[in-house]
Amino acid sequence: MSATEIKSVEITTGINGLEKVILREIHGSSVEVYLYGAHVTSWKNEQGEELLFVSSKAIFKSPKPIRGGIPICFPQFSNLGSLEQHGFARNRLWTIETDTPPFPPNVTNGVFVDLLLKPTEEDLKIWPHSFEYRLRVTLGPGGDLMLTSRIRNTNADGKPFTFTFAYHTYFSVSDISEVRVEGLETLDYLDNLQNRERYTEQGDAITFESEVDKIYLSTPTKIAILDHEKKRTFVVRKDGLPDAVVWNPWDKKAKSIADFGDEEYKHMLCVEAAAVEKPITLKPGEEWKVRQELSAVPSSYCSGQLDPNKVLQSSLL
């Protein structure tokens, strides 16, 4: 079979009969996306190694969001507003969009799927705003994973709406105590464990020895997660998303989460490209476009590129 004959996009049935899309790249990498939540649940490299964490206790059934992968937090991040925690986009059924309005030109010739979410009548009762959310999930030729979001205000009543947002990415790591995050040092953050008090990060890099739940502000467009044991570095590149959430529940919190294994906190880390501190407001007809690109590279990756002062002004586009 030639490379061009390899099936690159497959629609199939996943856990509990939920529909999912599998993207395959000719060198062996793959991505799985459930229509339930437009939820990326798997991202594998060319060797078939899983790069995302999904809990062994994840519940693939409405109304529970899937624990792990990349949940989409919209139109609310956290539980500070009137909606359910992290909004409702992550536990709604999205549709595959075949007639897609033009997206910004991709820098990659990868394989992709376009998904669409519009509010139901029930959604409009809890969040009375009409919108169209388009998500493009792209698997690049080098195995990179890109998520491009476009959210448009389609209110007919002339009213703007405001929201917060995050790509709640769960990375798979060998041992959380052996992981460090670079690119966020010296930055201010809001500590969710301290009623969102504002602090300044003091360490040269972020390491983990207890529960962490922080929202870093005015972050660079590039963040690295170094996994020493696997000799692997995840690089998060983001455009239009000024904040970065770092979360690990550690042992006590892990035991209190029903759909999360007691010891699984050791093998995951959430680093989330987000817009939280300053909510986004869209007038009718306005569209908000953001992007996150994930890559996994050998740990020889030069972390010196991650000086926030050097990359703060850089852009993906």
Stockholm file with secondary structure:
# STOCKHOLM 1.0

chainA/1-317         MSATEIKSVEITTGINGLEKVILREIHGSSVEVYLYGAHVTSWKNEQGEELLFVSSKAIFKSPKPIRGGIPICFPQFSNLGSLEQHGFARNRLWTIETDTPPFPPNVTNGVFVDLLLKPTEEDLKIWPHSFEYRLRVTLGPGGDLMLTSRIRNTNADGKPFTFTFAYHTYFSVSDISEVRVEGLETLDYLDNLQNRERYTEQGDAITFESEVDKIYLSTPTKIAILDHEKKRTFVVRKDGLPDAVVWNPWDKKAKSIADFGDEEYKHMLCVEAAAVEKPITLKPGEEWKVRQELSAVPSSYCSGQLDPNKVLQSSLL
#=GR chainA/1-317 SS CCGGGSCCEEEEECGGGCEEEEEECTTSCEEEEETBTTEEEEEECTTCCBCBCBCTTCCCSTTSCCSBSBCEEBSCSSSSSSSSTTBSGGGSBCEECSSCCCCCCCSSCCEEEEEEECCCHHHHHHSCCCEEEEEEEEECTTSCEEEEEEEEECCSSCCCEEEEEEECCEEECSCGGGEEEESCTTCEEEEGGGTTEEEECCSSSEECSSCEEEEECSCCSEEEEEETTTTEEEEEEEESCCEEEEEECHHHHHHHCTTSCTTGGGGEEEEEEEEEEEEEEECTTCEEEEEEEEEEEETTSCGGGGCHHHHTTCCCC
#=GC SS_cons         CCGGGSCCEEEEECGGGCEEEEEECTTSCEEEEETBTTEEEEEECTTCCBCBCBCTTCCCSTTSCCSBSBCEEBSCSSSSSSSSTTBSGGGSBCEECSSCCCCCCCSSCCEEEEEEECCCHHHHHHSCCCEEEEEEEEECTTSCEEEEEEEEECCSSCCCEEEEEEECCEEECSCGGGEEEESCTTCEEEEGGGTTEEEECCSSSEECSSCEEEEECSCCSEEEEEETTTTEEEEEEEESCCEEEEEECHHHHHHHCTTSCTTGGGGEEEEEEEEEEEEEEECTTCEEEEEEEEEEEETTSCGGGGCHHHHTTCCCC
//
